[in-house]
Amino acid sequence: QWPFFYGASPFLSLIFMYFILIYHDELMPIITVFIMGLVADLLMSDIMGGRATAMMLLSYAMRMGILRLQQSEFMDLWLGFAMSCAAVTMFQLIVFSLINLAVPSLSPLLFQVGFTLILFPIGFVMMFSVQRLLQTMRLTR
């Protein structure tokens, strides 16, 4: 973990998963989502399987409305991501509270969600630009 995040680093894997599920659903089978969640659990020193389970549930929910997401404007995507991020955070808060029998401090969680929401447009536009560049390179060959 980066020391300036104080244990509340942003959900970068969630931003990546959200983009890939919208534009390249075939590249993100459920086992990949699970492994990505486990790696995120290991990197962030979370309870093994907590983030992985949350990401799998989010993946199933997103696949139900994938056509709507693919045709949405950016602000709708950002709002959908905000709700998804809040849902993942609430799921983790509930699971961790039940396991530890105590409610953790909410300020790091709010910082984590807020910082993730601030980074979402930057990450999404960067991935979208790389996707367009690769499509352009493929068409010119």
Secondary structure as GFF3:
##gff-version 3
##sequence-region A 1 141
A	DSSP	three_ten_helix	3	5	.	.	.	ID=ss1
A	DSSP	alpha_helix	12	23	.	.	.	ID=ss2
A	DSSP	three_ten_helix	25	27	.	.	.	ID=ss3
A	DSSP	alpha_helix	30	43	.	.	.	ID=ss4
A	DSSP	alpha_helix	50	64	.	.	.	ID=ss5
A	DSSP	alpha_helix	66	70	.	.	.	ID=ss6
A	DSSP	alpha_helix	74	100	.	.	.	ID=ss7
A	DSSP	alpha_helix	106	140	.	.	.	ID=ss8
###
